Amino acid sequence: MITIADRKKIAKLVLTIHDNSVIEKIKDLIFPINKAKESYIKKYNKEIDEAVVQIKGGKYFTQKEAESLLAAWEKE
């Protein structure tokens, strides 16, 4: 388990590193995660917005229709 003390030690260590290549490697480890999350959230929100437009336009299935579609797919 990572404790607050561990986090502080890591932060202090990073602050004392003078080798830019090491800092770049740390950034490569950390920032892609943030970018991936950001990208996922944008995509998720876009899909929600598109779904809302479809629903408002009357393009949706009722529960019974969805169940019928599922039953038909299961038979295939």
C-alpha positions in Angstrom: 0.0 0.0 0.0 1.3 3.4 -0.9 1.2 5.8 2.0 1.2 9.6 2.1 4.8 9.3 3.4 5.7 7.3 0.3 4.1 9.9 -1.9 6.0 12.7 -0.2 9.3 10.8 -0.7 8.6 10.3 -4.4 7.7 13.9 -4.8 10.9 15.1 -3.1 12.9 12.7 -5.2 11.4 14.0 -8.4 12.1 17.6 -7.3 15.8 16.8 -6.9 16.3 15.1 -10.3 18.3 17.2 -12.6 18.5 14.8 -15.5 15.9 15.9 -18.0 15.8 12.4 -19.6 14.6 10.9 -16.3 11.9 13.6 -16.0 10.8 12.9 -19.5 10.5 9.2 -18.7 8.4 10.0 -15.6 6.2 12.2 -17.7 5.8 9.5 -20.3 4.6 7.2 -17.6 2.1 9.6 -16.0 0.7 11.8 -18.7 -0.6 9.2 -21.2 -2.9 8.0 -18.4 -4.4 11.5 -18.0 -4.7 12.0 -21.8 -6.4 8.6 -22.1 -8.9 9.5 -19.4 -9.5 12.9 -20.9 -10.0 11.3 -24.4 -12.4 8.6 -22.9 -14.5 11.3 -21.1 -14.8 13.4 -24.3 -15.8 10.4 -26.3 -18.3 9.3 -23.6 -19.8 12.7 -23.4 -20.1 12.9 -27.2 -21.9 9.6 -27.3 -24.3 10.8 -24.6 -25.0 14.0 -26.5 -25.7 12.0 -29.7 -28.0 9.7 -27.8 -30.0 12.6 -26.4 -30.4 14.0 -29.9 -31.7 10.6 -31.1 -34.1 10.3 -28.2 -35.5 13.8 -28.7 -35.9 12.9 -32.4 -38.0 9.9 -31.5 -35.3 7.4 -32.5 -35.4 4.9 -29.7 -36.7 1.5 -28.8 -39.2 0.7 -26.0 -38.3 -1.9 -23.5 -40.6 -4.4 -25.2 -39.0 -3.7 -28.6 -35.5 -4.1 -27.1 -36.4 -7.4 -25.5 -37.8 -8.6 -28.8 -34.6 -7.6 -30.6 -32.5 -9.4 -28.0 -34.7 -12.5 -28.3 -34.3 -12.5 -32.1 -30.5 -12.1 -31.8 -30.3 -14.9 -29.3 -32.0 -17.3 -31.8 -29.4 -16.6 -34.5 
